[in-house]
């Protein structure tokens, strides 16, 4: 993913299957590098919680 000059946000779309199966929570990490003016890395962990069985 590349940001153009002046661009401040991007969207990452994750399709979620809405079913009734009991599953474990799932996670992934997003790492950004060469962040100006931070001159380093920025990262975050995204967790998708399974709540299908609560319906």
N, CA, C and O atoms as a Tinker XYZ file with bonds, in Angstrom:
   220  protein
     1  N      0.844000   -1.150000    0.000000    73     2
     2  CA     0.000000    0.000000    0.000000    64     1     3
     3  C      0.900000    1.226000    0.000000    63     2     4     5
     4  O      1.819000    1.331000    0.812000    81     3
     5  N      0.638000    2.135000   -0.896000    73     3     6
     6  CA     1.451000    3.341000   -1.009000    64     5     7
     7  C      0.557000    4.560000   -0.852000    63     6     8     9
     8  O     -0.506000    4.653000   -1.466000    81     7
     9  N      1.003000    5.489000   -0.024000    73     7    10
    10  CA     0.296000    6.740000    0.175000    64     9    11
    11  C      0.860000    7.799000   -0.752000    63    10    12    13
    12  O      2.077000    7.963000   -0.831000    81    11
    13  N      0.006000    8.513000   -1.449000    73    11    14
    14  CA     0.435000    9.627000   -2.286000    64    13    15
    15  C      0.752000   10.823000   -1.390000    63    14    16    17
    16  O      0.318000   10.872000   -0.239000    81    15
    17  N      1.502000   11.779000   -1.914000    73    15    18
    18  CA     1.800000   12.989000   -1.147000    64    17    19
    19  C      0.505000   13.636000   -0.674000    63    18    20    21
    20  O     -0.406000   13.864000   -1.469000    81    19
    21  N      0.423000   13.932000    0.620000    73    19    22
    22  CA    -0.748000   14.571000    1.199000    64    21    23
    23  C     -1.859000   13.615000    1.596000    63    22    24    25
    24  O     -2.793000   14.018000    2.290000    81    23
    25  N     -1.784000   12.370000    1.179000    73    23    26
    26  CA    -2.810000   11.386000    1.531000    64    25    27
    27  C     -2.599000   10.942000    2.977000    63    26    28    29
    28  O     -1.483000   10.600000    3.367000    81    27
    29  N     -3.667000   10.949000    3.770000    73    27    30
    30  CA    -3.531000   10.684000    5.201000    64    29    31
    31  C     -4.183000    9.402000    5.671000    63    30    32    33
    32  O     -3.926000    8.968000    6.793000    81    31
    33  N     -5.027000    8.773000    4.845000    73    31    34
    34  CA    -5.637000    7.519000    5.291000    64    33    35
    35  C     -5.953000    6.612000    4.117000    63    34    36    37
    36  O     -6.159000    7.058000    2.988000    81    35
    37  N     -5.982000    5.323000    4.423000    73    35    38
    38  CA    -6.339000    4.273000    3.471000    64    37    39
    39  C     -7.278000    3.316000    4.187000    63    38    40    41
    40  O     -7.299000    3.263000    5.416000    81    39
    41  N     -8.043000    2.571000    3.431000    73    39    42
    42  CA    -8.958000    1.589000    3.994000    64    41    43
    43  C     -8.497000    0.185000    3.619000    63    42    44    45
    44  O     -8.172000   -0.090000    2.464000    81    43
    45  N     -8.475000   -0.693000    4.614000    73    43    46
    46  CA    -8.200000   -2.104000    4.380000    64    45    47
    47  C     -9.518000   -2.831000    4.602000    63    46    48    49
    48  O    -10.053000   -2.825000    5.711000    81    47
    49  N    -10.037000   -3.450000    3.569000    73    47    50
    50  CA   -11.317000   -4.152000    3.688000    64    49    51
    51  C    -11.082000   -5.623000    3.984000    63    50    52    53
    52  O    -10.321000   -6.294000    3.286000    81    51
    53  N    -11.743000   -6.118000    5.026000    73    51    54
    54  CA   -11.639000   -7.513000    5.441000    64    53    55
    55  C    -13.045000   -8.115000    5.379000    63    54    56    57
    56  O    -13.905000   -7.744000    6.178000    81    55
    57  N    -13.292000   -9.034000    4.446000    73    55    58
    58  CA   -14.624000   -9.645000    4.391000    64    57    59
    59  C    -14.849000  -10.555000    5.607000    63    58    60    61
    60  O    -13.974000  -11.332000    5.988000    81    59
    61  N    -16.015000  -10.443000    6.195000    73    59    62
    62  CA   -16.385000  -11.236000    7.370000    64    61    63
    63  C    -17.589000  -12.101000    7.010000    63    62    64    65
    64  O    -18.610000  -11.590000    6.551000    81    63
    65  N    -17.468000  -13.402000    7.219000    73    63    66
    66  CA   -18.572000  -14.323000    6.965000    64    65    67
    67  C    -19.460000  -14.364000    8.204000    63    66    68    69
    68  O    -19.014000  -14.752000    9.284000    81    67
    69  N    -20.692000  -13.970000    8.045000    73    67    70
    70  CA   -21.633000  -13.950000    9.164000    64    69    71
    71  C    -22.331000  -15.306000    9.229000    63    70    72    73
    72  O    -23.315000  -15.547000    8.529000    81    71
    73  N    -21.806000  -16.189000   10.085000    73    71    74
    74  CA   -22.389000  -17.518000   10.231000    64    73    75
    75  C    -22.640000  -17.793000   11.711000    63    74    76    77
    76  O    -22.431000  -16.918000   12.551000    81    75
    77  N    -23.082000  -18.989000   12.028000    73    75    78
    78  CA   -23.367000  -19.328000   13.428000    64    77    79
    79  C    -22.340000  -20.278000   14.019000    63    78    80    81
    80  O    -22.540000  -20.805000   15.113000    81    79
    81  N    -21.246000  -20.501000   13.308000    73    79    82
    82  CA   -20.209000  -21.398000   13.810000    64    81    83
    83  C    -19.411000  -20.737000   14.917000    63    82    84    85
    84  O    -19.076000  -19.556000   14.839000    81    83
    85  N    -19.112000  -21.509000   15.946000    73    83    86
    86  CA   -18.267000  -20.990000   17.013000    64    85    87
    87  C    -16.815000  -21.096000   16.554000    63    86    88    89
    88  O    -16.345000  -22.176000   16.194000    81    87
    89  N    -16.119000  -19.976000   16.571000    73    87    90
    90  CA   -14.742000  -19.920000   16.091000    64    89    91
    91  C    -13.885000  -19.152000   17.090000    63    90    92    93
    92  O    -14.399000  -18.459000   17.968000    81    91
    93  N    -12.586000  -19.288000   16.943000    73    91    94
    94  CA   -11.674000  -18.503000   17.769000    64    93    95
    95  C    -11.606000  -17.079000   17.235000    63    94    96    97
    96  O    -11.855000  -16.832000   16.055000    81    95
    97  N    -11.261000  -16.135000   18.132000    73    95    98
    98  CA   -10.991000  -14.781000   17.673000    64    97    99
    99  C     -9.771000  -14.831000   16.762000    63    98   100   101
   100  O     -8.880000  -15.659000   16.947000    81    99
   101  N     -9.740000  -13.951000   15.790000    73    99   102
   102  CA    -8.613000  -13.916000   14.863000    64   101   103
   103  C     -8.006000  -12.521000   14.887000    63   102   104   105
   104  O     -8.690000  -11.538000   15.173000    81   103
   105  N     -6.718000  -12.447000   14.585000    73   103   106
   106  CA    -6.056000  -11.146000   14.603000    64   105   107
   107  C     -5.012000  -11.061000   13.504000    63   106   108   109
   108  O     -4.552000  -12.070000   12.969000    81   107
   109  N     -4.655000   -9.836000   13.188000    73   107   110
   110  CA    -3.558000   -9.568000   12.269000    64   109   111
   111  C     -2.946000   -8.228000   12.652000    63   110   112   113
   112  O     -3.559000   -7.442000   13.373000    81   111
   113  N     -1.759000   -7.976000   12.176000    73   111   114
   114  CA    -1.072000   -6.723000   12.481000    64   113   115
   115  C     -0.867000   -5.918000   11.205000    63   114   116   117
   116  O     -0.655000   -6.468000   10.125000    81   115
   117  N     -0.935000   -4.611000   11.361000    73   115   118
   118  CA    -0.652000   -3.689000   10.267000    64   117   119
   119  C      0.593000   -2.906000   10.648000    63   118   120   121
   120  O      0.640000   -2.275000   11.704000    81   119
   121  N      1.599000   -2.949000    9.788000    73   119   122
   122  CA     2.856000   -2.231000   10.025000    64   121   123
   123  C      3.055000   -1.202000    8.920000    63   122   124   125
   124  O      2.974000   -1.524000    7.735000    81   123
   125  N      3.312000    0.025000    9.318000    73   123   126
   126  CA     3.634000    1.081000    8.364000    64   125   127
   127  C      5.075000    1.481000    8.596000    63   126   128   129
   128  O      5.517000    1.581000    9.740000    81   127
   129  N      5.811000    1.711000    7.524000    73   127   130
   130  CA     7.205000    2.125000    7.675000    64   129   131
   131  C      7.463000    3.386000    6.862000    63   130   132   133
   132  O      6.665000    3.767000    6.006000    81   131
   133  N      8.585000    4.019000    7.145000    73   131   134
   134  CA     8.980000    5.266000    6.481000    64   133   135
   135  C      7.928000    6.347000    6.685000    63   134   136   137
   136  O      7.568000    7.066000    5.753000    81   135
   137  N      7.440000    6.452000    7.919000    73   135   138
   138  CA     6.417000    7.444000    8.252000    64   137   139
   139  C      7.091000    8.779000    8.556000    63   138   140   141
   140  O      7.839000    8.895000    9.527000    81   139
   141  N      6.830000    9.773000    7.733000    73   139   142
   142  CA     7.362000   11.106000    7.981000    64   141   143
   143  C      6.315000   11.890000    8.726000    63   142   144   145
   144  O      5.164000   11.810000    8.296000    81   143
   145  N      6.547000   12.618000    9.756000    73   143   146
   146  CA     7.838000   12.980000   10.324000    64   145   147
   147  C      8.319000   12.036000   11.424000    63   146   148   149
   148  O      9.282000   12.353000   12.121000    81   147
   149  N      7.672000   10.888000   11.594000    73   147   150
   150  CA     8.047000    9.980000   12.685000    64   149   151
   151  C      9.359000    9.249000   12.422000    63   150   152   153
   152  O     10.019000    8.807000   13.363000    81   151
   153  N      9.746000    9.116000   11.147000    73   151   154
   154  CA    11.000000    8.446000   10.777000    64   153   155
   155  C     11.146000    7.079000   11.428000    63   154   156   157
   156  O     12.209000    6.756000   11.958000    81   155
   157  N     10.128000    6.303000   11.397000    73   155   158
   158  CA    10.202000    4.983000   12.000000    64   157   159
   159  C      9.030000    4.135000   11.581000    63   158   160   161
   160  O      8.464000    4.304000   10.501000    81   159
   161  N      8.678000    3.220000   12.460000    73   159   162
   162  CA     7.566000    2.308000   12.173000    64   161   163
   163  C      6.392000    2.616000   13.091000    63   162   164   165
   164  O      6.554000    3.045000   14.233000    81   163
   165  N      5.234000    2.385000   12.557000    73   163   166
   166  CA     3.998000    2.492000   13.318000    64   165   167
   167  C      3.257000    1.192000   13.066000    63   166   168   169
   168  O      3.144000    0.757000   11.920000    81   167
   169  N      2.749000    0.566000   14.122000    73   167   170
   170  CA     2.022000   -0.684000   13.932000    64   169   171
   171  C      0.834000   -0.748000   14.880000    63   170   172   173
   172  O      0.787000   -0.060000   15.900000    81   171
   173  N     -0.116000   -1.587000   14.517000    73   171   174
   174  CA    -1.275000   -1.828000   15.360000    64   173   175
   175  C     -1.742000   -3.257000   15.153000    63   174   176   177
   176  O     -1.521000   -3.843000   14.092000    81   175
   177  N     -2.378000   -3.810000   16.152000    73   175   178
   178  CA    -2.943000   -5.151000   16.063000    64   177   179
   179  C     -4.459000   -5.021000   15.947000    63   178   180   181
   180  O     -5.086000   -4.285000   16.709000    81   179
   181  N     -5.036000   -5.733000   14.998000    73   179   182
   182  CA    -6.477000   -5.729000   14.771000    64   181   183
   183  C     -7.003000   -7.091000   15.192000    63   182   184   185
   184  O     -6.474000   -8.122000   14.775000    81   183
   185  N     -8.052000   -7.099000   16.025000    73   183   186
   186  CA    -8.650000   -8.350000   16.490000    64   185   187
   187  C    -10.087000   -8.423000   15.989000    63   186   188   189
   188  O    -10.863000   -7.480000   16.148000    81   187
   189  N    -10.426000   -9.552000   15.385000    73   187   190
   190  CA   -11.800000   -9.819000   14.955000    64   189   191
   191  C    -12.369000  -10.819000   15.956000    63   190   192   193
   192  O    -11.947000  -11.974000   16.009000    81   191
   193  N    -13.332000  -10.355000   16.746000    73   191   194
   194  CA   -13.903000  -11.198000   17.796000    64   193   195
   195  C    -15.057000  -12.031000   17.248000    63   194   196   197
   196  O    -15.894000  -11.522000   16.502000    81   195
   197  N    -15.102000  -13.290000   17.613000    73   195   198
   198  CA   -16.194000  -14.159000   17.210000    64   197   199
   199  C    -17.359000  -13.951000   18.158000    63   198   200   201
   200  O    -17.268000  -14.261000   19.346000    81   199
   201  N    -18.454000  -13.425000   17.630000    73   199   202
   202  CA   -19.658000  -13.230000   18.441000    64   201   203
   203  C    -20.869000  -13.864000   17.768000    63   202   204   205
   204  O    -22.007000  -13.650000   18.187000    81   203
   205  N    -20.613000  -14.645000   16.721000    73   203   206
   206  CA   -21.721000  -15.242000   15.982000    64   205   207
   207  C    -22.593000  -16.122000   16.871000    63   206   208   209
   208  O    -23.811000  -16.158000   16.695000    81   207
   209  N    -21.994000  -16.823000   17.813000    73   207   210
   210  CA   -22.734000  -17.742000   18.664000    64   209   211
   211  C    -23.623000  -17.004000   19.674000    63   210   212   213
   212  O    -24.428000  -17.652000   20.343000    81   211
   213  N    -23.511000  -15.699000   19.809000    73   211   214
   214  CA   -24.300000  -14.934000   20.776000    64   213   215
   215  C    -25.660000  -14.523000   20.229000    63   214   216   217
   216  O    -26.493000  -14.009000   20.974000    81   215
   217  N    -25.893000  -14.739000   18.955000    73   215   218
   218  CA   -27.160000  -14.307000   18.345000    64   217   219
   219  C    -28.296000  -15.188000   18.745000    63   218   220
   220  O    -29.429000  -14.964000   18.320000    81   219
